Every structure is written in C-alpha cells, then in structure tokens.
Amino acid sequence: MSSADLPAPVPPRILDRAVPADRPAAQRHDLGRYLRQMRLPQLGETGQRRLAGARIAVIGAGGLGAPALIYLAAAGVGEITLFDPDTVDATNLHRQVLFTEADLGRSKAVAAAEHLHAQSPQVSVRAVVETLTPANALEELAGHDLVLDGTDNFPTRYLASDACEILDLPLVWGSILAFSGQVSVFWGAGGRGVTYRDVHPVPPRPGEVPSCAEAGVLGMLCGVIGSTMAMEAVKVLAGMGDVLFGRLALYDALRARWDELPLLRDPQRLPVTEIEDVMLTCGLPGPTGPGRDEVTAAELPALLAAGARVIDIREERELAEGGMIAGAEHVPMGELLRRAGGSAASDGNGAAGSERDGAVPAVAVPADAELSGAVLYCAAGTRSASTQRALAERGIRVRSLTGGFDGMAGSGVEIQRL
C-alpha cells in the first residue's frame, strides 16, 4: 500500500475553533500596534479581534514555550495562562530567550509573566507556579480556547492530551532533540480528529528516549519549533490557513529540510473519558539490561544465522540513506501496526523526536501470526521498542533491537546498501 492509497485524515474545519470576534475582552484592545499584521487579508481586523479575545494555556516556559510565549503575546493573544513550577537556571539561557541573567533562581512563570507584560501590556498573563497534575488539569485548562504544550516530559504530554480530549480543546504540540524537531496540532473533534494517544499509544520506558540534557539541543532549533507552534496556535484562534490537524511536520536542521507525514486516528482506541495518573505509568522503573523483549547488536548475528525473522520498520528514505541489515524484511512501522490492529498513525517517531521518518512505501505485510518471534529494528531503538509493546498488548510477541540500526557498528552484521 502506498502513501497515496492511505485513507486521508478527516481534518476538522479550522473555523470550528476560531474565537468569536465580539468577546468583551477583544473590544478593550487598542489594535493600532497590530496594523502591520492586520494588513494581511487572511487575518484582518476580524482575526485580530479573535486573537484579542482568545484565552490560551501554555504548559512550560522552556525551550519551546519561551519563544512561543514571546510571539503569542506580541501577536496580541488576549489572555495567557502559563504553567511552570521550575526556576530559571544558567543552562536555560542559551535557548530560553525569554529570560536574562537577572532571572536566575526566579520562578519561570513569574519572570515570564513580567517580561511578557513589559512587552505587551494589553495581554493578560496569569502565572501558575505549580505542576499540572491529574487532580487539577481539567479545572485549570477548562475555559481556554487552546492549549500549547511546551513540555519535555512524557507524563505531562499524555496528561495534556487526555485533558484536551475530554475538554474538546485543540492541543498544539512540539518536540525537539539534537537537530530534529516536530510540530502537530491534535484535536479529537468528537472522534473525527487525531490525538497524541493515536500517534503514541504507549509511553516509553524511563531512559528509552534521551532528554535534551543528555542528547544536547541548539537554541536556534527551539526558536524554529517554538515559533512554528505559536503560528499554528494563531491560525487556530484566528480561523485562518491550513492548520496541522492530522499532519506531523518534521524539521531537520542539519539538512535545512521540512517534511510532512499524515496522521490517522486509531479506530480501535477508546475515547479518553477520565484522567489517569500517567505519572505512575511513565514512572515505572526501566530494565537494567536487555530483557526477553529485547535483542542486542552482539546477539543479532547468531539469531540471523539461526534463521530469525528480522524486520526493518524504518521508512523508505532512511533505507536509501544508510542501507539495511542483509536478509531483513522492510515493513514501515505505521503499516505494521495498522495491519496488526495497532496505532493508525503513519509516522513512528519517538515522542521526543529522536528518529526520522518519511513516506510509507508499498510493502507486503506479514500476517499477525507470522510476526510472532520476529526481531524489529528502527534507527535508534525507540520506534521498535514502542512497536514491540503495542504488539504485545495485542498478544503478538516480538523483540526489539536495542540501539537500532545506528548501533550496529562493530557487530559483524552484514549491511546491504540500496
């Protein structure tokens, strides 16, 4: 099945989420400072008044939240609620450009609110110096028009997604790692749209996806992705343009290239109706070494010699760039999960954006029973581990290659160049 044959996602109409232009708060704004952007016919005075009357919740004032906040306030978004329990650290300053050295040790939420008010006095910023939790998420997020998730931890990502699905709120989501970034807009839309759980049904194990502190990150990438998130939020609130509903934008800074993947709703996923304690789900201790669901690069040669089935779940572009394990089959992750009754998302990046994806090529997909016992691998082990767990939930036992294709150096496994 080629990507052209995939059923197109059903994007919610953007005007369904546009803010009413006649809200009382919008009438109090002096629109004079926004004349340059109001000259854009797609925005105009009506769109600007929609922004002035909008209420947006931003979770996190870090690498993504900081640039997003700057541009949201500068654009004239009327009310911003900012959640961040953290304080400003010197290591934040290279990418969290909202802060200065004078803010070191201060509450991020409070310092950000002060800077944003100085920049845009008409904008109301409420600083919430506490963590968003399952106990307070619904109450705190209710009443907003949109949520922007600028966090870098999985419990909050799932919590924000679940709360937005229950409250029927659009969720602007972004992720960065090293030189890669991702952006999408999730909205359940009464079962018509795609949510974060459709794309990432299972949280990764602790330590499975490296943090920015471990892998490194450039401030410029934060600016690119954070600004893109702000742009998507403004498009939703003002009712203009083609929003990233049902689409994942992928940015590779080293190659200066944007790619896009379609995202599909998982038809088997039950709607979220109550908040779970995702903190516990994501906080389970990870394995100290490879378990029975994992295979190391050192173990792979013996398995190949014994005739083990090995499946490369990367995308076609990745194979063209680096080749694949000789003797392995190629079935992209999205296609494999769809045929096995798993997630319908055609992307497969780790939630922190640590791996690459491309278009889904035509493939011959093995039947469910034939998958049992297979070894799956991706670029770095994130997607294969996620796929392994998703298949295990459906009674299909496979194993994941730790470290993925990128960790094969010195293993003695033959690589086939394409």
C-alpha positions, -999 to 999 in steps of 0.1 A, spaced: 0 0 0 15 34 -10 10 66 9 -13 77 -18 -36 48 -11 -39 56 26 -73 69 37 -70 107 41 -74 120 77 -106 140 83 -94 174 93 -117 194 115 -128 227 99 -105 254 112 -134 279 117 -149 254 141 -123 265 166 -120 302 157 -126 325 187 -157 348 184 -146 383 174 -171 400 196 -159 389 230 -159 418 255 -122 414 262 -115 419 225 -132 453 225 -108 466 251 -77 462 230 -61 490 211 -55 474 177 -32 502 165 1 483 173 -11 453 152 -17 473 120 12 456 101 -2 421 107 -38 432 102 -29 442 67 -28 405 59 -62 398 44 -62 363 60 -61 379 94 -76 414 91 -94 432 119 -118 403 125 -89 379 130 -71 404 153 -102 408 175 -104 370 177 -68 369 190 -75 397 214 -105 378 229 -86 344 229 -77 325 261 -47 302 257 -30 279 282 8 273 277 23 244 296 60 251 302 82 282 296 112 262 285 129 258 251 97 256 232 74 276 255 96 306 257 97 316 220 61 306 216 51 329 245 70 358 231 53 356 198 18 349 211 20 379 234 34 401 206 6 390 183 -20 402 207 -34 370 222 -56 384 249 -52 360 279 -24 336 285 -22 312 314 13 299 320 20 267 339 56 261 351 68 251 385 105 254 376 131 281 382 155 298 358 189 281 356 220 294 338 219 264 315 185 276 303 196 309 289 211 297 256 177 286 244 150 301 267 154 336 253 126 350 274 149 351 304 180 370 314 208 365 340 188 388 363 161 360 364 185 332 376 168 314 405 134 331 400 102 313 391 100 309 353 62 315 353 65 347 373 96 360 354 79 352 321 47 370 330 67 401 339 86 401 307 55 395 286 36 423 303 65 447 297 65 437 260 27 436 255 8 455 284 -26 447 268 -21 410 272 -31 394 305 -7 367 317 -15 345 347 15 327 362 7 294 378 37 282 398 27 246 402 27 214 382 -2 204 361 -15 171 377 -43 146 371 -61 163 401 -61 198 387 -57 195 349 -94 196 340 -102 225 363 -71 245 352 -75 240 315 -113 244 313 -123 277 298 -94 281 275 -97 281 237 -65 262 231 -36 245 249 1 248 238 23 220 252 59 232 255 69 205 280 97 179 277 84 151 298 60 123 289 37 123 319 27 159 312 23 153 274 -1 124 280 -19 144 307 -23 174 284 -36 153 256 -61 135 278 -74 167 294 -77 183 259 -96 153 246 -121 154 275 -125 192 272 -126 191 234 -97 216 231 -71 218 203 -36 209 215 -6 225 198 23 201 204 60 203 196 91 183 203 129 187 198 160 167 202 195 174 189 189 188 154 154 174 149 120 190 156 83 180 152 51 200 153 15 190 151 -20 201 163 -40 174 180 -78 177 183 -102 148 190 -131 167 174 -157 143 186 -139 112 172 -131 128 138 -96 140 146 -62 127 158 -49 129 194 -14 124 208 -25 89 220 -34 79 185 2 86 174 19 74 206 -4 49 223 23 36 248 46 58 269 83 50 265 102 34 294 123 57 315 156 63 298 144 50 265 143 84 249 172 107 258 165 141 272 178 174 258 203 175 287 216 141 276 215 145 238 220 182 235 200 209 218 206 242 200 187 273 209 180 281 173 161 249 169 139 258 199 132 291 182 122 275 149 99 249 165 85 272 192 77 299 167 60 273 144 39 262 174 29 299 180 20 302 143 -3 272 145 -19 285 176 -26 318 160 -41 301 129 -65 281 150 -76 310 172 -80 334 142 -96 309 119 -71 311 91 -49 289 69 -43 252 68 -36 240 103 -15 209 111 -46 189 120 -39 153 112 -4 161 100 31 159 115 57 185 104 93 173 107 122 196 107 158 185 101 180 215 110 213 199 97 198 194 62 176 225 64 146 204 53 109 202 63 90 170 57 54 161 65 36 129 74 -2 122 75 -15 111 109 -46 89 112 -69 82 141 -67 48 156 -102 33 151 -97 8 179 -87 33 205 -114 40 231 -121 77 237 -105 92 269 -132 100 294 -113 104 326 -78 115 336 -55 86 345 -24 90 367 0 89 338 28 99 362 27 63 375 25 48 340 55 67 328 74 64 361 78 26 361 115 17 365 132 7 333 151 -25 328 187 -25 339 197 -46 309 181 -62 278 152 -84 287 134 -111 268 116 -85 247 150 -70 236 179 -82 215 214 -66 215 236 -60 184 260 -86 198 233 -112 199 219 -105 164 245 -124 143 237 -157 160 199 -151 156 204 -143 119 224 -175 114 196 -194 131 171 -180 106 154 -155 129 130 -132 111 142 -96 112 120 -67 102 132 -31 94 104 -8 105 120 24 93 108 45 63 120 41 28 141 73 28 160 61 58 169 28 40 182 48 10 204 69 32 221 41 51 211 7 38 196 -21 59 206 -54 76 212 -80 50 184 -106 50 159 -83 68 124 -75 56 111 -40 52 77 -31 67 73 5 79 61 9 115 28 26 106 19 -1 81 29 -29 105 8 -15 133 -22 -9 111 -22 -44 98 -17 -58 133 -46 -37 147 -24 -12 163 -20 26 160 -32 41 128 -6 68 127 17 66 97 46 83 115 66 65 141 90 89 157 99 86 193 78 111 212 109 132 217 115 134 180 147 113 182 143 95 149 135 101 113 105 91 91 93 95 56 65 85 32 51 50 35 61 28 5 42 -2 -9 50 -32 12 40 -68 17 29 -71 53 31 -104 71 0 -117 88 -3 -113 126 7 -149 133 38 -147 112 51 -118 133 55 -138 164 91 -142 174 104 -116 149 131 -90 157 121 -54 149 146 -26 144 145 11 136 171 38 136 179 41 173 156 16 190 128 40 200 102 31 174 109 -7 176 105 -7 214 73 12 211 60 -11 184 71 -42 205 49 -30 234 20 -21 212 20 -55 196 24 -73 230 -8 -56 241 -25 -74 212 -9 -108 220 18 -107 194 52 -114 209 82 -98 190 115 -84 201 132 -50 197 168 -45 187 183 -21 213 203 7 198 187 1 164 204 3 131 226 32 143 240 9 170 252 -19 147 288 -6 143 313 -34 152 286 -61 155 297 -80 124 263 -79 109 263 -75 71 247 -43 59 231 -42 25 234 -9 6 204 0 -15 
